[in-house]
Amino acid sequence: MTNAMLRLLIADGNDRDGRAKREAAVGQTTSQAFAAVVSDLAPEAVCTLVNPADAGAGIDLAGFDGMVLTGSTLRLAEDGPAVRRQLDLMRAALEAGLPVFGSCWGMQVAAAIAGGAVGENPRGPEYGFARRLAAVGDGAAHPLLAGRGLAWDAPAIHLDAVIGAPSGARVLAANAVLDVQAIEIRYGRGLFWGTQYHPETDLDELAAMLRLSAEAVVSAGFAADHAAVEASAREVEGLAGDDRPGRRQRAWRLGVGADVLEAGQRRREIGNFLASLSTARGVEWRERDRVAR
């Protein structure tokens, strides 16, 4: 254990049913997968996993340097206790001054508590990849997007989205499908960074998520039937791992580059969030040392 250790609370956005389906399809829950990515990017981080959708979760925010709220199969419009508990957690975390990162559902929850509008995107869903994302406003200079190019693609699975940013929020990225793809929200004493896309999602996971979303993909008109979704999922799955036969040809057919294929680039926003926490943690320890002396 070192002074640079990060203590991160990772909140799974799914209820029990959603977690069970995800674990059956992928072999781990959403929070477990996110924690594995954090461990790769910041080996010094200690992750505590919680399920805020469940009654009696009893989450204590004390002692954490930051929080993550993952994606979810829940929808804010459906309301219910599992949704309200997560709104309460996000509100409490930001009012307590915690830095928070959220992707997809996590961003929608943060926007909702800050007064933004969340609902079905009138321009349609994104299943597979969010294409040609680009910084907007002063997003290109924002630390969340450090290392991103002029345009990039990213894993994405969503029907709902932030369709109206909260007052005072900074919209950082957008594409032709959605005006709010990345955002900064200040609420209470806390700071939220988030993306509608999924920088944490590895490509074999994305393939599994496409299979779980097959009915929605067909309903949206993106595929003729479940067999077509399965064929697309196999193509995406074939991108995972540098040693997969035919990977280069699949990447060409799908029109994806290093921003999707290379884990470091794909996870860029998470790495940037963790770097910001490490910097803040270092400043805190230096201040403690100064006072102690």
C-alpha positions in Angstrom: 0.0 0.0 0.0 1.3 3.4 -1.0 0.3 7.0 -0.5 -0.7 7.0 -4.2 -3.3 4.3 -3.8 -6.7 5.1 -5.3 -9.9 4.0 -3.6 -12.6 3.7 -6.1 -16.3 2.8 -5.6 -17.7 1.1 -8.7 -21.5 1.0 -8.7 -23.2 -1.5 -11.0 -26.1 0.2 -12.8 -28.1 -3.1 -13.3 -30.7 -4.6 -11.0 -30.4 -8.3 -10.0 -32.0 -9.5 -13.3 -29.8 -7.4 -15.4 -26.7 -8.5 -13.6 -27.7 -12.2 -13.9 -28.2 -11.9 -17.7 -25.0 -10.0 -18.1 -23.0 -12.5 -16.1 -24.5 -15.4 -18.1 -23.6 -13.8 -21.4 -20.2 -12.4 -20.6 -19.0 -14.3 -17.5 -18.9 -11.3 -15.2 -21.1 -8.4 -14.1 -20.7 -4.9 -15.5 -19.0 -3.7 -12.4 -16.6 -6.6 -12.4 -15.7 -5.9 -16.0 -15.2 -2.2 -15.2 -13.0 -3.1 -12.2 -10.8 -5.3 -14.4 -10.3 -2.3 -16.8 -9.4 0.0 -13.9 -6.9 -2.6 -12.6 -5.2 -2.7 -16.0 -5.0 1.1 -16.3 -4.2 1.8 -12.6 -2.8 -1.2 -10.8 -2.6 0.9 -7.6 -6.4 1.3 -7.5 -8.5 -0.6 -4.9 -12.0 -1.1 -6.2 -15.0 -1.7 -4.1 -18.0 -3.0 -6.0 -21.6 -2.2 -5.0 -25.1 -2.8 -6.3 -27.1 0.4 -5.6 -30.2 -0.9 -7.4 -30.8 -3.4 -4.7 -32.7 -2.6 -1.5 -30.6 -2.4 1.6 -27.3 -1.9 -0.3 -26.1 0.4 2.5 -23.4 2.3 0.5 -21.0 4.4 2.6 -19.2 7.0 0.5 -16.7 7.8 3.1 -13.0 7.1 2.3 -13.3 6.9 -1.5 -11.4 9.1 -3.9 -14.0 8.7 -6.7 -16.9 6.8 -8.0 -18.0 5.1 -11.2 -21.6 4.3 -12.2 -21.7 1.7 -15.0 -24.1 1.1 -17.8 -27.4 -0.6 -17.3 -30.4 -2.2 -18.9 -32.7 0.0 -16.8 -34.4 3.1 -18.2 -35.1 6.3 -16.2 -38.6 6.6 -17.7 -39.5 3.3 -16.1 -38.8 4.8 -12.7 -39.2 2.4 -9.7 -37.1 1.8 -6.6 -34.0 0.4 -8.5 -33.8 3.7 -10.5 -34.5 6.0 -7.6 -31.8 4.4 -5.4 -29.3 5.2 -8.1 -30.4 8.8 -8.5 -30.1 9.1 -4.8 -26.6 7.6 -4.8 -25.4 9.9 -7.6 -26.8 13.0 -5.9 -25.2 12.0 -2.6 -21.8 11.3 -4.2 -21.7 14.7 -6.0 -23.0 16.6 -3.0 -20.2 15.0 -1.0 -17.7 16.3 -3.4 -16.7 13.0 -5.0 -15.4 13.0 -8.6 -17.6 10.6 -10.6 -17.3 8.9 -14.0 -20.2 7.3 -15.8 -20.8 5.8 -19.1 -24.2 5.4 -20.8 -26.6 4.9 -17.9 -24.2 6.6 -15.5 -24.2 9.7 -17.6 -28.0 9.7 -17.9 -28.4 9.4 -14.2 -26.0 12.3 -13.5 -27.7 14.5 -16.1 -31.1 13.7 -14.6 -30.2 14.8 -11.1 -28.7 18.0 -12.4 -31.9 18.9 -14.3 -31.1 17.6 -17.8 -33.5 15.8 -20.1 -33.1 12.0 -20.6 -35.2 9.9 -23.0 -35.3 8.0 -26.2 -33.0 9.7 -28.7 -35.3 11.1 -31.6 -32.5 10.4 -34.1 -32.4 6.8 -33.1 -30.3 4.4 -31.1 -26.7 3.3 -31.5 -25.9 -0.5 -31.5 -22.3 -1.6 -32.0 -20.3 1.6 -32.5 -20.8 5.3 -32.1 -19.3 6.7 -35.3 -17.3 9.8 -36.0 -17.4 11.3 -32.5 -15.8 14.7 -32.3 -15.1 17.3 -29.7 -17.5 20.2 -29.6 -17.1 23.6 -27.8 -14.0 23.5 -25.7 -14.1 19.7 -25.6 -10.8 19.3 -27.5 -8.9 21.0 -24.7 -10.8 19.1 -21.9 -8.8 16.5 -19.9 -11.5 13.9 -20.3 -10.7 13.8 -24.1 -7.0 14.2 -23.9 -5.4 12.0 -26.5 -8.4 11.8 -28.8 -8.1 12.7 -32.4 -10.2 14.9 -34.6 -12.8 12.1 -34.8 -13.1 8.6 -33.3 -15.4 5.6 -33.0 -16.3 3.9 -29.8 -18.4 0.9 -28.6 -22.0 2.0 -28.0 -25.2 0.3 -27.0 -28.1 2.6 -26.2 -31.7 3.6 -26.9 -32.0 6.4 -24.4 -29.6 9.3 -24.1 -29.2 12.8 -22.7 -31.3 14.8 -25.1 -31.0 18.0 -23.1 -27.9 18.9 -21.2 -28.3 20.4 -17.7 -28.0 24.1 -17.3 -24.3 25.0 -16.9 -23.0 21.6 -18.1 -20.2 21.5 -20.6 -21.0 19.3 -23.6 -17.6 17.9 -24.8 -18.4 15.6 -27.7 -21.1 14.8 -30.2 -21.8 13.0 -33.5 -24.4 13.0 -36.2 -26.7 10.8 -34.1 -26.5 12.5 -30.7 -25.6 16.0 -29.6 -24.4 14.9 -26.1 -21.8 12.1 -26.4 -19.5 13.4 -23.6 -20.2 15.9 -20.8 -18.9 17.6 -17.7 -21.4 18.3 -15.0 -20.8 20.3 -11.8 -23.3 19.5 -9.0 -23.0 20.2 -5.3 -19.3 20.1 -4.5 -18.7 17.2 -7.0 -17.6 16.9 -10.6 -19.0 14.4 -13.1 -17.3 13.3 -16.3 -19.2 11.0 -18.6 -19.7 9.5 -22.0 -22.8 8.1 -23.7 -20.5 5.5 -25.4 -18.7 2.7 -23.6 -14.9 3.3 -23.5 -14.7 0.5 -20.9 -16.2 -2.2 -23.2 -13.9 -4.7 -24.7 -14.8 -6.1 -28.1 -15.8 -9.6 -27.0 -18.1 -8.0 -24.5 -19.5 -5.8 -27.2 -20.3 -8.8 -29.2 -22.1 -10.4 -26.3 -24.1 -7.2 -25.7 -25.2 -7.1 -29.3 -26.5 -10.6 -28.9 -28.4 -9.6 -25.7 -29.8 -6.6 -27.7 -30.8 -8.6 -30.7 -34.5 -8.0 -30.5 -33.9 -4.2 -30.2 -31.4 -4.2 -33.0 -33.9 -5.9 -35.3 -36.7 -3.6 -34.2 -34.6 -0.6 -35.0 -34.2 -1.8 -38.5 -30.4 -2.3 -38.3 -30.6 -6.0 -39.0 -33.1 -8.2 -40.9 -33.3 -10.9 -38.2 -31.5 -12.4 -35.3 -29.3 -14.4 -37.6 -28.0 -11.1 -39.1 -27.3 -9.7 -35.6 -25.4 -12.9 -34.8 -23.3 -12.5 -37.9 -22.5 -8.9 -36.9 -21.6 -10.0 -33.4 -19.2 -12.7 -34.7 -17.5 -10.0 -36.8 -17.1 -7.8 -33.8 -15.9 -10.7 -31.7 -13.3 -11.5 -34.3 -11.7 -8.1 -33.6 -10.8 -9.0 -30.0 -7.2 -9.9 -29.6 -4.2 -9.1 -31.8 -3.9 -12.8 -32.8 -7.4 -13.4 -34.1 -7.2 -14.8 -37.7 -8.6 -12.4 -40.2 -8.7 -9.5 -37.8 -7.3 -7.0 -40.2 -9.9 -7.9 -42.9 -12.7 -7.7 -40.3 -11.5 -4.2 -39.2 -11.6 -3.1 -42.8 -15.1 -4.5 -43.4 -16.4 -2.8 -40.3 -14.5 0.4 -41.0 -12.8 0.6 -37.6 -9.2 1.7 -36.7 -6.9 2.0 -33.8 -9.4 4.0 -31.7 -11.4 0.8 -31.5 -8.8 -1.9 -31.9 -6.2 -0.7 -29.4 -7.3 -1.1 -25.8 -5.4 2.0 -24.6 -7.1 4.2 -27.2 -10.5 2.6 -26.7 -10.3 3.2 -22.9 -8.9 6.7 -23.2 -11.6 8.5 -21.2 -11.3 6.1 -18.3 -7.5 6.5 -18.2 -7.9 10.2 -18.2 -10.4 10.1 -15.3 -8.1 7.9 -13.3 -5.1 10.2 -14.1 -7.1 13.1 -12.8 -7.9 11.2 -9.5 -4.2 10.3 -9.1 -3.2 13.9 -9.6 -5.8 15.0 -7.0 -4.7 12.3 -4.6 -1.0 13.3 -5.0 -1.9 16.9 -4.2 -3.8 15.8 -1.1 -0.9 13.7 0.2 1.6 16.5 -0.5 -0.6 18.9 1.5 -0.9 16.4 4.4 2.9 16.0 4.4 3.4 19.8 4.4 1.0 20.3 7.3 2.7 17.4 9.2 6.1 19.0 8.8 
